[in-house]
Amino acid sequence: MKTQVTKELLFNYFAGRTTAFQKQLIDEWAKNTDNREQFFHWLEIWESQNPQYVADVQTALDRHQMRMAQDPQEDEPAGIDRPIPVTQQPWFRWVAAASVALLVGSGWVFRDDLMNEKYTTTYGETRQLTLADGSEVTLNANSTLKVPRFGFGYQTRDVALSGEATFSVTHTTDDQRFVVKTNRNFEVVVLGTEFSVYNRERGGKVVLNKGKVQLRYQEGQSPRQLMMKPGDLVTLNRRDGQVQLRKLSQPENASAWRENRFVFEETTLEEITHLFKENYGLVLEITDPKLAKWTVSGSFTARNAEELLESLMEGSALTYKRTGNHIVIPNPAH
């Protein structure tokens, strides 16, 4: 009777507990494109259950040498050809060690690209996406969203965001969670809602438009949770790890950039310089520290950096000088 590739067999394979015959069976099975999705799905489940797994190159090498030195009848059926052990060759240890190191070093590095599909935007670009579950995402400029290449899991729908995006999440009949992960010690957990996530070098922000979300974050060494309600804006300070919560009268303004609108409410010029750097790759230099504290309020429609800059300068009676990607805004008194 032909051995079937089961979940248990694959889990043993991932843990390095299969025979050479079983490995060959799995390798042949995985070559079939119809089986490949199931392979990666079970790999993802196994890794989630073994988060502390750290490859031990020496142990793997010793185990490999022992298997090769065993008698064929010990763990394989008769009639199965296997190579003659070459452990006595002086070059074997170096080649085997290099092979194991290469597998550990490169295989797991490239696994991320294999398992996930990346959607990116350049400076000044926005992009609309519809995910496999029907959820809609709009990526702001200079942002990246990673989505599982072979579909979501059975318990959660996990995506990873670097940059800024708005989400309109589709609710599932089995109440499957939708999780937006970041590399900044916070993540957003939802069932079905509309919200915006900002995750950049300076810090993180989450604005909830509709529904309910749970914000999970790290405060020092302690994990924290915060349940957000519609209209809430939560700001996570990158420097001191502090979290601030405040109410917005118009939370939809946080994602007005989707319509090429920028809404400022007593926003300092210093804060606006960060927007130009993050969204357009432009460096705005304000020569006077007092000028940097000037605030701007209002809604500005702009399809690109030049239009936004012109509108801001005209509304503030300021001038600027541009050299490449460097823009200098002098004191108006000068």
TORKOL-4160 file (C-alpha; in steps of 0.2 Angstrom, whole numbers, padded with zeros to 4 digits, m for minus):
334
<pt num="1" X="0000" Y="0000" Z="0000"/>
<pt num="2" X="0007" Y="0017" Z="m0005"/>
<pt num="3" X="0011" Y="0028" Z="0010"/>
<pt num="4" X="0001" Y="0044" Z="0010"/>
<pt num="5" X="0007" Y="0061" Z="0014"/>
<pt num="6" X="m0002" Y="0067" Z="0029"/>
<pt num="7" X="m0001" Y="0082" Z="0041"/>
<pt num="8" X="0007" Y="0071" Z="0054"/>
<pt num="9" X="0020" Y="0065" Z="0042"/>
<pt num="10" X="0024" Y="0083" Z="0036"/>
<pt num="11" X="0026" Y="0089" Z="0054"/>
<pt num="12" X="0039" Y="0076" Z="0056"/>
<pt num="13" X="0047" Y="0081" Z="0040"/>
<pt num="14" X="0048" Y="0099" Z="0046"/>
<pt num="15" X="0055" Y="0094" Z="0063"/>
<pt num="16" X="0068" Y="0083" Z="0054"/>
<pt num="17" X="0061" Y="0066" Z="0060"/>
<pt num="18" X="0058" Y="0057" Z="0043"/>
<pt num="19" X="0067" Y="0044" Z="0035"/>
<pt num="20" X="0076" Y="0046" Z="0018"/>
<pt num="21" X="0062" Y="0036" Z="0010"/>
<pt num="22" X="0049" Y="0047" Z="0018"/>
<pt num="23" X="0058" Y="0063" Z="0012"/>
<pt num="24" X="0059" Y="0056" Z="m0006"/>
<pt num="25" X="0040" Y="0053" Z="m0005"/>
<pt num="26" X="0037" Y="0071" Z="0001"/>
<pt num="27" X="0048" Y="0078" Z="m0012"/>
<pt num="28" X="0039" Y="0070" Z="m0026"/>
<pt num="29" X="0022" Y="0074" Z="m0018"/>
<pt num="30" X="0027" Y="0093" Z="m0016"/>
<pt num="31" X="0032" Y="0094" Z="m0035"/>
<pt num="32" X="0014" Y="0093" Z="m0039"/>
<pt num="33" X="0007" Y="0111" Z="m0040"/>
<pt num="34" X="m0010" Y="0105" Z="m0033"/>
<pt num="35" X="m0001" Y="0099" Z="m0017"/>
<pt num="36" X="0011" Y="0114" Z="m0015"/>
<pt num="37" X="m0002" Y="0125" Z="m0007"/>
<pt num="38" X="m0006" Y="0112" Z="0006"/>
<pt num="39" X="0012" Y="0110" Z="0009"/>
<pt num="40" X="0015" Y="0128" Z="0013"/>
<pt num="41" X="m0001" Y="0129" Z="0023"/>
<pt num="42" X="0004" Y="0115" Z="0035"/>
<pt num="43" X="0022" Y="0123" Z="0036"/>
<pt num="44" X="0014" Y="0139" Z="0042"/>
<pt num="45" X="0004" Y="0130" Z="0055"/>
<pt num="46" X="0019" Y="0120" Z="0061"/>
<pt num="47" X="0029" Y="0136" Z="0062"/>
<pt num="48" X="0016" Y="0145" Z="0072"/>
<pt num="49" X="0016" Y="0130" Z="0085"/>
<pt num="50" X="0035" Y="0130" Z="0086"/>
<pt num="51" X="0039" Y="0149" Z="0087"/>
<pt num="52" X="0056" Y="0146" Z="0097"/>
<pt num="53" X="0063" Y="0134" Z="0084"/>
<pt num="54" X="0081" Y="0138" Z="0081"/>
<pt num="55" X="0091" Y="0128" Z="0069"/>
<pt num="56" X="0106" Y="0118" Z="0076"/>
<pt num="57" X="0118" Y="0116" Z="0062"/>
<pt num="58" X="0130" Y="0104" Z="0072"/>
<pt num="59" X="0115" Y="0093" Z="0078"/>
<pt num="60" X="0108" Y="0092" Z="0060"/>
<pt num="61" X="0125" Y="0088" Z="0053"/>
<pt num="62" X="0128" Y="0074" Z="0066"/>
<pt num="63" X="0110" Y="0067" Z="0063"/>
<pt num="64" X="0113" Y="0067" Z="0045"/>
<pt num="65" X="0129" Y="0058" Z="0046"/>
<pt num="66" X="0121" Y="0045" Z="0058"/>
<pt num="67" X="0107" Y="0042" Z="0045"/>
<pt num="68" X="0119" Y="0039" Z="0031"/>
<pt num="69" X="0130" Y="0027" Z="0041"/>
<pt num="70" X="0115" Y="0016" Z="0046"/>
<pt num="71" X="0111" Y="0000" Z="0038"/>
<pt num="72" X="0098" Y="0002" Z="0024"/>
<pt num="73" X="0086" Y="m0011" Z="0032"/>
<pt num="74" X="0085" Y="m0002" Z="0048"/>
<pt num="75" X="0073" Y="0011" Z="0042"/>
<pt num="76" X="0069" Y="0008" Z="0024"/>
<pt num="77" X="0060" Y="m0005" Z="0014"/>
<pt num="78" X="0070" Y="m0017" Z="0004"/>
<pt num="79" X="0073" Y="m0013" Z="m0014"/>
<pt num="80" X="0076" Y="0006" Z="m0010"/>
<pt num="81" X="0093" Y="0012" Z="m0017"/>
<pt num="82" X="0103" Y="0023" Z="m0006"/>
<pt num="83" X="0120" Y="0031" Z="m0008"/>
<pt num="84" X="0136" Y="0023" Z="m0001"/>
<pt num="85" X="0141" Y="0033" Z="0015"/>
<pt num="86" X="0155" Y="0045" Z="0012"/>
<pt num="87" X="0158" Y="0051" Z="0030"/>
<pt num="88" X="0176" Y="0045" Z="0029"/>
<pt num="89" X="0181" Y="0057" Z="0015"/>
<pt num="90" X="0191" Y="0071" Z="0023"/>
<pt num="91" X="0181" Y="0084" Z="0013"/>
<pt num="92" X="0164" Y="0077" Z="0018"/>
<pt num="93" X="0162" Y="0086" Z="0035"/>
<pt num="94" X="0166" Y="0103" Z="0027"/>
<pt num="95" X="0154" Y="0101" Z="0012"/>
<pt num="96" X="0140" Y="0094" Z="0023"/>
<pt num="97" X="0142" Y="0108" Z="0035"/>
<pt num="98" X="0142" Y="0121" Z="0021"/>
<pt num="99" X="0126" Y="0113" Z="0014"/>
<pt num="100" X="0117" Y="0113" Z="0031"/>
<pt num="101" X="0122" Y="0131" Z="0034"/>
<pt num="102" X="0116" Y="0136" Z="0016"/>
<pt num="103" X="0099" Y="0128" Z="0019"/>
<pt num="104" X="0097" Y="0137" Z="0036"/>
<pt num="105" X="0104" Y="0154" Z="0030"/>
<pt num="106" X="0096" Y="0155" Z="0013"/>
<pt num="107" X="0080" Y="0144" Z="0014"/>
<pt num="108" X="0072" Y="0153" Z="0029"/>
<pt num="109" X="0077" Y="0170" Z="0022"/>
<pt num="110" X="0069" Y="0167" Z="0005"/>
<pt num="111" X="0054" Y="0159" Z="0014"/>
<pt num="112" X="0046" Y="0176" Z="0017"/>
<pt num="113" X="0046" Y="0180" Z="m0002"/>
<pt num="114" X="0039" Y="0162" Z="m0006"/>
<pt num="115" X="0025" Y="0163" Z="0007"/>
<pt num="116" X="0020" Y="0181" Z="0005"/>
<pt num="117" X="0016" Y="0193" Z="m0010"/>
<pt num="118" X="0021" Y="0211" Z="m0008"/>
<pt num="119" X="0012" Y="0226" Z="m0014"/>
<pt num="120" X="0022" Y="0242" Z="m0014"/>
<pt num="121" X="0020" Y="0260" Z="m0019"/>
<pt num="122" X="0033" Y="0273" Z="m0023"/>
<pt num="123" X="0034" Y="0291" Z="m0018"/>
<pt num="124" X="0018" Y="0300" Z="m0023"/>
<pt num="125" X="0009" Y="0285" Z="m0028"/>
<pt num="126" X="m0007" Y="0277" Z="m0020"/>
<pt num="127" X="m0014" Y="0260" Z="m0024"/>
<pt num="128" X="m0030" Y="0251" Z="m0021"/>
<pt num="129" X="m0031" Y="0232" Z="m0018"/>
<pt num="130" X="m0045" Y="0219" Z="m0015"/>
<pt num="131" X="m0039" Y="0205" Z="m0005"/>
<pt num="132" X="m0045" Y="0187" Z="m0007"/>
<pt num="133" X="m0058" Y="0188" Z="0007"/>
<pt num="134" X="m0065" Y="0204" Z="m0002"/>
<pt num="135" X="m0057" Y="0216" Z="0010"/>
<pt num="136" X="m0052" Y="0232" Z="0002"/>
<pt num="137" X="m0035" Y="0241" Z="0006"/>
<pt num="138" X="m0029" Y="0258" Z="0000"/>
<pt num="139" X="m0010" Y="0260" Z="0001"/>
<pt num="140" X="m0003" Y="0277" Z="0004"/>
<pt num="141" X="0014" Y="0283" Z="m0004"/>
<pt num="142" X="0030" Y="0274" Z="0000"/>
<pt num="143" X="0021" Y="0259" Z="0008"/>
<pt num="144" X="0022" Y="0240" Z="0008"/>
<pt num="145" X="0008" Y="0227" Z="0012"/>
<pt num="146" X="0013" Y="0209" Z="0013"/>
<pt num="147" X="m0002" Y="0196" Z="0010"/>
<pt num="148" X="m0001" Y="0177" Z="0011"/>
<pt num="149" X="0003" Y="0171" Z="m0006"/>
<pt num="150" X="m0008" Y="0155" Z="m0004"/>
<pt num="151" X="m0023" Y="0163" Z="0004"/>
<pt num="152" X="m0027" Y="0166" Z="0023"/>
<pt num="153" X="m0027" Y="0153" Z="0036"/>
<pt num="154" X="m0042" Y="0145" Z="0045"/>
<pt num="155" X="m0041" Y="0155" Z="0061"/>
<pt num="156" X="m0034" Y="0173" Z="0056"/>
<pt num="157" X="m0032" Y="0184" Z="0041"/>
<pt num="158" X="m0014" Y="0191" Z="0044"/>
<pt num="159" X="m0006" Y="0205" Z="0034"/>
<pt num="160" X="0009" Y="0215" Z="0037"/>
<pt num="161" X="0010" Y="0234" Z="0034"/>
<pt num="162" X="0025" Y="0246" Z="0033"/>
<pt num="163" X="0020" Y="0263" Z="0029"/>
<pt num="164" X="0002" Y="0269" Z="0029"/>
<pt num="165" X="m0015" Y="0262" Z="0023"/>
<pt num="166" X="m0034" Y="0262" Z="0025"/>
<pt num="167" X="m0043" Y="0245" Z="0027"/>
<pt num="168" X="m0061" Y="0241" Z="0024"/>
<pt num="169" X="m0062" Y="0223" Z="0031"/>
<pt num="170" X="m0076" Y="0211" Z="0026"/>
<pt num="171" X="m0084" Y="0201" Z="0040"/>
<pt num="172" X="m0084" Y="0182" Z="0038"/>
<pt num="173" X="m0098" Y="0170" Z="0043"/>
<pt num="174" X="m0086" Y="0162" Z="0055"/>
<pt num="175" X="m0080" Y="0178" Z="0064"/>
<pt num="176" X="m0062" Y="0176" Z="0057"/>
<pt num="177" X="m0051" Y="0189" Z="0064"/>
<pt num="178" X="m0041" Y="0201" Z="0053"/>
<pt num="179" X="m0024" Y="0206" Z="0060"/>
<pt num="180" X="m0013" Y="0220" Z="0053"/>
<pt num="181" X="0004" Y="0217" Z="0060"/>
<pt num="182" X="0019" Y="0229" Z="0060"/>
<pt num="183" X="0037" Y="0228" Z="0064"/>
<pt num="184" X="0035" Y="0242" Z="0078"/>
<pt num="185" X="0028" Y="0232" Z="0092"/>
<pt num="186" X="0010" Y="0235" Z="0089"/>
<pt num="187" X="m0004" Y="0226" Z="0079"/>
<pt num="188" X="m0023" Y="0229" Z="0075"/>
<pt num="189" X="m0035" Y="0215" Z="0077"/>
<pt num="190" X="m0053" Y="0217" Z="0069"/>
<pt num="191" X="m0068" Y="0207" Z="0064"/>
<pt num="192" X="m0076" Y="0219" Z="0052"/>
<pt num="193" X="m0073" Y="0238" Z="0051"/>
<pt num="194" X="m0065" Y="0253" Z="0043"/>
<pt num="195" X="m0049" Y="0260" Z="0050"/>
<pt num="196" X="m0032" Y="0268" Z="0045"/>
<pt num="197" X="m0015" Y="0262" Z="0051"/>
<pt num="198" X="0001" Y="0273" Z="0050"/>
<pt num="199" X="0017" Y="0263" Z="0053"/>
<pt num="200" X="0033" Y="0273" Z="0049"/>
<pt num="201" X="0050" Y="0277" Z="0057"/>
<pt num="202" X="0043" Y="0291" Z="0068"/>
<pt num="203" X="0029" Y="0281" Z="0076"/>
<pt num="204" X="0012" Y="0273" Z="0074"/>
<pt num="205" X="m0006" Y="0279" Z="0073"/>
<pt num="206" X="m0022" Y="0270" Z="0071"/>
<pt num="207" X="m0039" Y="0279" Z="0067"/>
<pt num="208" X="m0055" Y="0270" Z="0068"/>
<pt num="209" X="m0069" Y="0275" Z="0057"/>
<pt num="210" X="m0082" Y="0261" Z="0060"/>
<pt num="211" X="m0084" Y="0246" Z="0070"/>
<pt num="212" X="m0072" Y="0240" Z="0084"/>
<pt num="213" X="m0054" Y="0235" Z="0084"/>
<pt num="214" X="m0042" Y="0229" Z="0097"/>
<pt num="215" X="m0025" Y="0237" Z="0098"/>
<pt num="216" X="m0011" Y="0226" Z="0104"/>
<pt num="217" X="0006" Y="0235" Z="0108"/>
<pt num="218" X="0021" Y="0234" Z="0119"/>
<pt num="219" X="0024" Y="0246" Z="0134"/>
<pt num="220" X="0042" Y="0242" Z="0139"/>
<pt num="221" X="0043" Y="0224" Z="0142"/>
<pt num="222" X="0024" Y="0222" Z="0145"/>
<pt num="223" X="0011" Y="0218" Z="0132"/>
<pt num="224" X="m0005" Y="0229" Z="0132"/>
<pt num="225" X="m0022" Y="0229" Z="0124"/>
<pt num="226" X="m0033" Y="0244" Z="0120"/>
<pt num="227" X="m0051" Y="0243" Z="0113"/>
<pt num="228" X="m0055" Y="0257" Z="0101"/>
<pt num="229" X="m0071" Y="0264" Z="0097"/>
<pt num="230" X="m0077" Y="0274" Z="0081"/>
<pt num="231" X="m0068" Y="0291" Z="0081"/>
<pt num="232" X="m0053" Y="0286" Z="0092"/>
<pt num="233" X="m0036" Y="0291" Z="0087"/>
<pt num="234" X="m0022" Y="0281" Z="0095"/>
<pt num="235" X="m0004" Y="0288" Z="0094"/>
<pt num="236" X="0011" Y="0277" Z="0098"/>
<pt num="237" X="0027" Y="0287" Z="0102"/>
<pt num="238" X="0042" Y="0278" Z="0096"/>
<pt num="239" X="0054" Y="0286" Z="0108"/>
<pt num="240" X="0046" Y="0283" Z="0124"/>
<pt num="241" X="0033" Y="0270" Z="0120"/>
<pt num="242" X="0019" Y="0280" Z="0127"/>
<pt num="243" X="0002" Y="0278" Z="0120"/>
<pt num="244" X="m0011" Y="0293" Z="0118"/>
<pt num="245" X="m0029" Y="0292" Z="0114"/>
<pt num="246" X="m0040" Y="0306" Z="0109"/>
<pt num="247" X="m0057" Y="0308" Z="0100"/>
<pt num="248" X="m0058" Y="0315" Z="0082"/>
<pt num="249" X="m0074" Y="0324" Z="0076"/>
<pt num="250" X="m0071" Y="0318" Z="0058"/>
<pt num="251" X="m0060" Y="0303" Z="0058"/>
<pt num="252" X="m0062" Y="0301" Z="0039"/>
<pt num="253" X="m0050" Y="0316" Z="0037"/>
<pt num="254" X="m0036" Y="0304" Z="0042"/>
<pt num="255" X="m0038" Y="0295" Z="0026"/>
<pt num="256" X="m0042" Y="0310" Z="0015"/>
<pt num="257" X="m0026" Y="0307" Z="0005"/>
<pt num="258" X="m0036" Y="0293" Z="m0004"/>
<pt num="259" X="m0045" Y="0307" Z="m0013"/>
<pt num="260" X="m0030" Y="0318" Z="m0015"/>
<pt num="261" X="m0035" Y="0329" Z="0000"/>
<pt num="262" X="m0024" Y="0334" Z="0014"/>
<pt num="263" X="m0033" Y="0340" Z="0030"/>
<pt num="264" X="m0023" Y="0350" Z="0043"/>
<pt num="265" X="m0029" Y="0355" Z="0060"/>
<pt num="266" X="m0017" Y="0367" Z="0068"/>
<pt num="267" X="m0003" Y="0356" Z="0061"/>
<pt num="268" X="0014" Y="0363" Z="0063"/>
<pt num="269" X="0026" Y="0366" Z="0048"/>
<pt num="270" X="0038" Y="0355" Z="0056"/>
<pt num="271" X="0025" Y="0341" Z="0056"/>
<pt num="272" X="0022" Y="0344" Z="0038"/>
<pt num="273" X="0040" Y="0342" Z="0033"/>
<pt num="274" X="0039" Y="0324" Z="0039"/>
<pt num="275" X="0024" Y="0321" Z="0027"/>
<pt num="276" X="0034" Y="0327" Z="0012"/>
<pt num="277" X="0048" Y="0316" Z="0017"/>
<pt num="278" X="0038" Y="0301" Z="0020"/>
<pt num="279" X="0026" Y="0303" Z="0005"/>
<pt num="280" X="0036" Y="0311" Z="m0008"/>
<pt num="281" X="0055" Y="0309" Z="m0003"/>
<pt num="282" X="0057" Y="0327" Z="m0002"/>
<pt num="283" X="0067" Y="0336" Z="0012"/>
<pt num="284" X="0060" Y="0352" Z="0018"/>
<pt num="285" X="0072" Y="0363" Z="0028"/>
<pt num="286" X="0064" Y="0377" Z="0038"/>
<pt num="287" X="0078" Y="0389" Z="0042"/>
<pt num="288" X="0070" Y="0398" Z="0057"/>
<pt num="289" X="0065" Y="0387" Z="0072"/>
<pt num="290" X="0051" Y="0399" Z="0076"/>
<pt num="291" X="0044" Y="0397" Z="0059"/>
<pt num="292" X="0044" Y="0378" Z="0061"/>
<pt num="293" X="0031" Y="0380" Z="0075"/>
<pt num="294" X="0019" Y="0390" Z="0063"/>
<pt num="295" X="0002" Y="0380" Z="0062"/>
<pt num="296" X="m0008" Y="0377" Z="0047"/>
<pt num="297" X="m0027" Y="0373" Z="0046"/>
<pt num="298" X="m0038" Y="0369" Z="0032"/>
<pt num="299" X="m0041" Y="0356" Z="0018"/>
<pt num="300" X="m0030" Y="0356" Z="0002"/>
<pt num="301" X="m0032" Y="0347" Z="m0014"/>
<pt num="302" X="m0016" Y="0341" Z="m0022"/>
<pt num="303" X="m0012" Y="0328" Z="m0035"/>
<pt num="304" X="0007" Y="0329" Z="m0031"/>
<pt num="305" X="0020" Y="0336" Z="m0020"/>
<pt num="306" X="0022" Y="0352" Z="m0031"/>
<pt num="307" X="0003" Y="0356" Z="m0030"/>
<pt num="308" X="0003" Y="0353" Z="m0011"/>
<pt num="309" X="0018" Y="0364" Z="m0008"/>
<pt num="310" X="0012" Y="0378" Z="m0019"/>
<pt num="311" X="m0005" Y="0378" Z="m0009"/>
<pt num="312" X="0004" Y="0378" Z="0007"/>
<pt num="313" X="0016" Y="0392" Z="0003"/>
<pt num="314" X="0002" Y="0403" Z="m0005"/>
<pt num="315" X="m0009" Y="0401" Z="0010"/>
<pt num="316" X="0005" Y="0405" Z="0023"/>
<pt num="317" X="0012" Y="0419" Z="0012"/>
<pt num="318" X="0029" Y="0410" Z="0012"/>
<pt num="319" X="0042" Y="0407" Z="m0002"/>
<pt num="320" X="0054" Y="0392" Z="m0005"/>
<pt num="321" X="0069" Y="0388" Z="m0015"/>
<pt num="322" X="0071" Y="0370" Z="m0022"/>
<pt num="323" X="0086" Y="0361" Z="m0028"/>
<pt num="324" X="0083" Y="0343" Z="m0033"/>
<pt num="325" X="0074" Y="0335" Z="m0018"/>
<pt num="326" X="0080" Y="0348" Z="m0006"/>
<pt num="327" X="0068" Y="0363" Z="m0002"/>
<pt num="328" X="0072" Y="0378" Z="0009"/>
<pt num="329" X="0059" Y="0388" Z="0017"/>
<pt num="330" X="0066" Y="0405" Z="0023"/>
<pt num="331" X="0060" Y="0417" Z="0036"/>
<pt num="332" X="0047" Y="0428" Z="0028"/>
<pt num="333" X="0056" Y="0443" Z="0036"/>
<pt num="334" X="0071" Y="0439" Z="0025"/>
